[in-house]
């Protein structure tokens, strides 16, 4: 479901008006003063067809050594916390699931979900969940973060990979904001708000791009 407008922050629900910032593609974004989420104005949200077309062009896969090394940033810090008996989920796996193959090679179980390519909603609860380069695509981040939390057992591990924004001046020329399907951007203060609201605690934040969280 697409958001209905720009009058409230789609993550924390704070009402506007909001400070604005324009990215390298000349898209207008709004900056929430409470949770520090940056979200694109609704008029710049891509259509569902444009999203699917963009994702279908991704050539990432298990045969791409660079992409595998990129994913290992999220996988390696979590492996010591996992047990082969645990059940995992790659939330937003894309058209060529790679993370589950890497985990399988390590002896772990991981299922796949993607709203475009693996749309069957998973049943039951999981011990761990990966969301690598996914959360920046959320049109309704409050809903999607709630879904991820609801899929985890108490004590379950959520590993999120996304590039955080640091300051508005840099955001204006930031390459990460040039992807038309990147529609929300998180600050370190945004993560703090998410931890308190969705019932997580931080386990490992040593890599600014990777957040390893545990559900309370």
C-alpha positions as a Markdown table, in Angstrom:
| # | Residue | x | y | z |
|---|---|---|---|---|
| 1 | Unk | 0.0 | 0.0 | 0.0 |
| 2 | Unk | 1.3 | 3.4 | -0.9 |
| 3 | Unk | 1.4 | 6.3 | 1.5 |
| 4 | Unk | -1.4 | 8.9 | 1.3 |
| 5 | Unk | 0.6 | 12.1 | 1.4 |
| 6 | Unk | 3.3 | 14.2 | 3.0 |
| 7 | Unk | 1.5 | 15.6 | 6.1 |
| 8 | Unk | 3.0 | 13.2 | 8.6 |
| 9 | Unk | 6.3 | 11.3 | 8.9 |
| 10 | Unk | 5.8 | 7.7 | 7.5 |
| 11 | Unk | 7.9 | 6.3 | 10.3 |
| 12 | Unk | 7.1 | 8.1 | 13.6 |
| 13 | Unk | 3.8 | 9.8 | 12.6 |
| 14 | Unk | 5.0 | 13.3 | 13.5 |
| 15 | Unk | 3.0 | 16.0 | 11.7 |
| 16 | Unk | 4.6 | 18.5 | 9.4 |
| 17 | Unk | 5.6 | 21.0 | 8.2 |
| 18 | Unk | 9.1 | 19.5 | 7.5 |
| 19 | Unk | 12.4 | 20.9 | 6.4 |
| 20 | Unk | 13.0 | 20.0 | 2.7 |
| 21 | Unk | 16.2 | 18.8 | 0.9 |
| 22 | Unk | 16.7 | 18.1 | -2.8 |
| 23 | Unk | 18.8 | 15.2 | -3.9 |
| 24 | Unk | 21.1 | 14.8 | -6.9 |
| 25 | Unk | 18.2 | 13.7 | -9.1 |
| 26 | Unk | 16.3 | 16.9 | -8.1 |
| 27 | Unk | 13.8 | 14.9 | -6.1 |
| 28 | Unk | 12.3 | 16.8 | -3.1 |
| 29 | Unk | 12.6 | 15.1 | 0.3 |
| 30 | Unk | 11.2 | 15.9 | 3.7 |
| 31 | Unk | 13.2 | 15.7 | 6.9 |
| 32 | Unk | 11.5 | 14.6 | 10.1 |
| 33 | Unk | 12.7 | 16.6 | 13.1 |
| 34 | Unk | 11.7 | 13.9 | 15.6 |
| 35 | Unk | 13.1 | 10.6 | 14.2 |
| 36 | Unk | 15.4 | 12.2 | 11.6 |
| 37 | Unk | 14.0 | 10.1 | 8.7 |
| 38 | Unk | 14.4 | 11.6 | 5.3 |
| 39 | Unk | 11.6 | 10.6 | 3.0 |
| 40 | Unk | 10.9 | 11.5 | -0.6 |
| 41 | Unk | 7.8 | 13.6 | -1.3 |
| 42 | Unk | 5.0 | 11.4 | -2.5 |
| 43 | Unk | 4.9 | 12.9 | -6.0 |
| 44 | Unk | 8.4 | 11.4 | -6.6 |
| 45 | Unk | 7.6 | 7.9 | -5.5 |
| 46 | Unk | 8.1 | 5.4 | -8.4 |
| 47 | Unk | 5.2 | 3.4 | -9.7 |
| 48 | Unk | 5.0 | -0.3 | -9.0 |
| 49 | Unk | 5.8 | -1.0 | -12.7 |
| 50 | Unk | 8.9 | 1.2 | -12.5 |
| 51 | Unk | 10.0 | -0.5 | -9.3 |
| 52 | Unk | 9.7 | -4.0 | -10.7 |
| 53 | Unk | 11.5 | -2.9 | -13.9 |
| 54 | Unk | 14.4 | -1.4 | -11.9 |
| 55 | Unk | 14.7 | -4.5 | -9.6 |
| 56 | Unk | 14.6 | -6.9 | -12.6 |
| 57 | Unk | 17.7 | -5.2 | -14.0 |
| 58 | Unk | 19.8 | -6.0 | -11.0 |
| 59 | Unk | 22.4 | -8.5 | -12.0 |
| 60 | Unk | 23.6 | -9.4 | -8.4 |
| 61 | Unk | 23.9 | -13.1 | -7.8 |
| 62 | Unk | 26.0 | -15.8 | -6.2 |
| 63 | Unk | 28.4 | -15.7 | -9.1 |
| 64 | Unk | 29.2 | -12.0 | -8.6 |
| 65 | Unk | 32.2 | -12.0 | -6.2 |
| 66 | Unk | 31.8 | -8.3 | -5.5 |
| 67 | Unk | 28.2 | -8.7 | -4.4 |
| 68 | Unk | 29.0 | -11.7 | -2.3 |
| 69 | Unk | 31.8 | -9.8 | -0.5 |
| 70 | Unk | 29.3 | -7.0 | 0.0 |
| 71 | Unk | 26.7 | -9.3 | 1.6 |
| 72 | Unk | 29.4 | -10.9 | 3.8 |
| 73 | Unk | 29.5 | -7.6 | 5.7 |
| 74 | Unk | 26.0 | -8.5 | 7.0 |
| 75 | Unk | 26.5 | -12.2 | 7.3 |
| 76 | Unk | 29.8 | -12.6 | 9.0 |
| 77 | Unk | 29.0 | -10.6 | 12.2 |
| 78 | Unk | 25.9 | -12.7 | 12.8 |
| 79 | Unk | 27.2 | -16.3 | 12.1 |
| 80 | Unk | 28.6 | -16.8 | 15.6 |
| 81 | Unk | 25.1 | -16.0 | 17.0 |
| 82 | Unk | 23.3 | -18.6 | 14.9 |
| 83 | Unk | 22.6 | -22.3 | 15.3 |
| 84 | Unk | 21.9 | -24.7 | 12.4 |
| 85 | Unk | 18.6 | -25.6 | 14.0 |
| 86 | Unk | 17.4 | -22.0 | 13.7 |
| 87 | Unk | 15.0 | -20.8 | 11.1 |
| 88 | Unk | 15.9 | -17.7 | 9.1 |
| 89 | Unk | 14.4 | -15.4 | 6.5 |
| 90 | Unk | 15.8 | -13.1 | 3.8 |
| 91 | Unk | 13.3 | -10.3 | 3.8 |
| 92 | Unk | 13.4 | -8.6 | 0.3 |
| 93 | Unk | 15.6 | -11.2 | -1.3 |
| 94 | Unk | 15.3 | -9.9 | -4.9 |
| 95 | Unk | 14.8 | -12.0 | -8.1 |
| 96 | Unk | 18.0 | -14.1 | -7.6 |
| 97 | Unk | 18.3 | -15.0 | -3.9 |
| 98 | Unk | 22.0 | -15.1 | -2.9 |
| 99 | Unk | 22.1 | -14.7 | 0.9 |
| 100 | Unk | 20.2 | -17.9 | 1.5 |
| 101 | Unk | 22.7 | -19.8 | -0.6 |
| 102 | Unk | 25.6 | -18.3 | 1.3 |
| 103 | Unk | 23.9 | -19.3 | 4.6 |
| 104 | Unk | 23.1 | -22.8 | 3.3 |
| 105 | Unk | 26.8 | -23.3 | 2.4 |
| 106 | Unk | 27.5 | -22.5 | 6.1 |
| 107 | Unk | 24.9 | -25.0 | 7.3 |
| 108 | Unk | 22.0 | -22.7 | 8.0 |
| 109 | Unk | 18.4 | -22.6 | 6.9 |
| 110 | Unk | 17.0 | -19.5 | 5.3 |
| 111 | Unk | 13.8 | -18.9 | 3.5 |
| 112 | Unk | 13.0 | -16.1 | 1.0 |
| 113 | Unk | 10.5 | -13.4 | 0.7 |
| 114 | Unk | 10.2 | -10.6 | -1.8 |
| 115 | Unk | 7.0 | -8.7 | -2.6 |
| 116 | Unk | 7.8 | -8.8 | -6.4 |
| 117 | Unk | 9.6 | -12.1 | -6.9 |
| 118 | Unk | 8.8 | -14.3 | -3.9 |
| 119 | Unk | 5.5 | -12.8 | -2.8 |
| 120 | Unk | 4.1 | -15.8 | -0.7 |
| 121 | Unk | 3.9 | -14.4 | 2.8 |
| 122 | Unk | 6.0 | -16.6 | 5.2 |
| 123 | Unk | 4.1 | -18.5 | 7.9 |
| 124 | Unk | 5.3 | -18.8 | 11.5 |
| 125 | Unk | 8.1 | -17.1 | 13.4 |
| 126 | Unk | 11.8 | -16.9 | 12.7 |
| 127 | Unk | 14.9 | -17.0 | 14.8 |
| 128 | Unk | 16.7 | -14.5 | 12.6 |
| 129 | Unk | 15.9 | -12.2 | 9.7 |
| 130 | Unk | 18.1 | -10.4 | 7.2 |
| 131 | Unk | 17.1 | -7.2 | 5.4 |
| 132 | Unk | 20.0 | -6.2 | 3.3 |
| 133 | Unk | 19.6 | -3.1 | 1.1 |
| 134 | Unk | 15.8 | -3.3 | 1.6 |
| 135 | Unk | 14.7 | -0.8 | 4.3 |
| 136 | Unk | 15.5 | 2.3 | 2.1 |
| 137 | Unk | 12.8 | 1.0 | -0.4 |
| 138 | Unk | 10.0 | 1.1 | 2.2 |
| 139 | Unk | 7.1 | 3.4 | 1.1 |
| 140 | Unk | 5.5 | 2.8 | 4.6 |
| 141 | Unk | 8.5 | 2.2 | 6.9 |
| 142 | Unk | 6.4 | 2.1 | 10.1 |
| 143 | Unk | 4.3 | -0.8 | 8.6 |
| 144 | Unk | 7.3 | -2.7 | 7.3 |
| 145 | Unk | 9.4 | -2.4 | 10.4 |
| 146 | Unk | 6.4 | -3.6 | 12.4 |
| 147 | Unk | 6.1 | -6.6 | 10.0 |
| 148 | Unk | 9.8 | -7.5 | 10.4 |
| 149 | Unk | 9.4 | -7.4 | 14.2 |
| 150 | Unk | 6.3 | -9.5 | 14.1 |
| 151 | Unk | 8.1 | -12.2 | 12.2 |
| 152 | Unk | 10.8 | -12.7 | 14.8 |
| 153 | Unk | 10.6 | -14.7 | 18.0 |
| 154 | Unk | 11.5 | -13.0 | 21.2 |
| 155 | Unk | 15.3 | -12.9 | 21.2 |
| 156 | Unk | 15.4 | -13.2 | 17.4 |
| 157 | Unk | 18.1 | -11.4 | 15.5 |
| 158 | Unk | 17.4 | -8.8 | 12.8 |
| 159 | Unk | 20.3 | -7.7 | 10.6 |
| 160 | Unk | 19.7 | -4.6 | 8.6 |
| 161 | Unk | 22.0 | -3.2 | 5.9 |
| 162 | Unk | 21.5 | 0.3 | 4.5 |
| 163 | Unk | 23.7 | 3.4 | 4.1 |
| 164 | Unk | 22.9 | 6.0 | 6.7 |
| 165 | Unk | 22.8 | 9.7 | 6.0 |
| 166 | Unk | 25.0 | 12.0 | 8.0 |
| 167 | Unk | 24.3 | 15.7 | 7.2 |
| 168 | Unk | 21.9 | 17.5 | 4.8 |
| 169 | Unk | 24.7 | 19.2 | 2.8 |
| 170 | Unk | 26.2 | 15.8 | 1.9 |
| 171 | Unk | 22.8 | 14.4 | 1.2 |
| 172 | Unk | 22.3 | 16.8 | -1.7 |
| 173 | Unk | 25.1 | 15.2 | -3.7 |
| 174 | Unk | 24.9 | 11.7 | -2.2 |
| 175 | Unk | 25.1 | 8.9 | -4.8 |
| 176 | Unk | 23.0 | 6.6 | -2.6 |
| 177 | Unk | 20.1 | 9.1 | -3.1 |
| 178 | Unk | 20.4 | 8.9 | -6.9 |
| 179 | Unk | 18.5 | 5.5 | -7.1 |
| 180 | Unk | 14.8 | 6.3 | -7.8 |
| 181 | Unk | 13.7 | 3.3 | -5.7 |
| 182 | Unk | 15.5 | 4.6 | -2.6 |
| 183 | Unk | 12.8 | 6.6 | -1.0 |
| 184 | Unk | 13.6 | 6.7 | 2.8 |
| 185 | Unk | 17.0 | 7.3 | 4.4 |
| 186 | Unk | 18.0 | 6.7 | 8.0 |
| 187 | Unk | 20.1 | 8.6 | 10.4 |
| 188 | Unk | 21.8 | 7.2 | 13.6 |
| 189 | Unk | 19.0 | 8.9 | 15.5 |
| 190 | Unk | 16.4 | 7.2 | 13.4 |
| 191 | Unk | 17.8 | 3.9 | 14.4 |
| 192 | Unk | 17.6 | 4.9 | 18.1 |
| 193 | Unk | 13.9 | 5.7 | 17.6 |
| 194 | Unk | 13.3 | 2.4 | 15.9 |
| 195 | Unk | 15.0 | 0.5 | 18.7 |
| 196 | Unk | 12.8 | 2.0 | 21.3 |
| 197 | Unk | 9.6 | 1.8 | 19.3 |
| 198 | Unk | 9.8 | -1.7 | 17.8 |
| 199 | Unk | 11.3 | -3.4 | 20.8 |
| 200 | Unk | 14.9 | -4.1 | 19.7 |
| 201 | Unk | 18.3 | -3.7 | 21.3 |
| 202 | Unk | 21.5 | -3.2 | 19.4 |
| 203 | Unk | 24.0 | -6.1 | 19.4 |
| 204 | Unk | 26.6 | -4.8 | 16.9 |
| 205 | Unk | 26.8 | -1.4 | 15.3 |
| 206 | Unk | 30.5 | -1.4 | 14.5 |
| 207 | Unk | 29.9 | -1.2 | 10.8 |
| 208 | Unk | 27.9 | 2.0 | 10.1 |
| 209 | Unk | 26.1 | 0.3 | 7.2 |
| 210 | Unk | 25.1 | -2.9 | 9.2 |
| 211 | Unk | 22.9 | -3.0 | 12.3 |
| 212 | Unk | 22.6 | -6.3 | 14.2 |
| 213 | Unk | 19.6 | -6.1 | 16.5 |
| 214 | Unk | 17.9 | -8.4 | 18.9 |
| 215 | Unk | 14.2 | -8.4 | 19.6 |
| 216 | Unk | 13.4 | -8.0 | 23.3 |
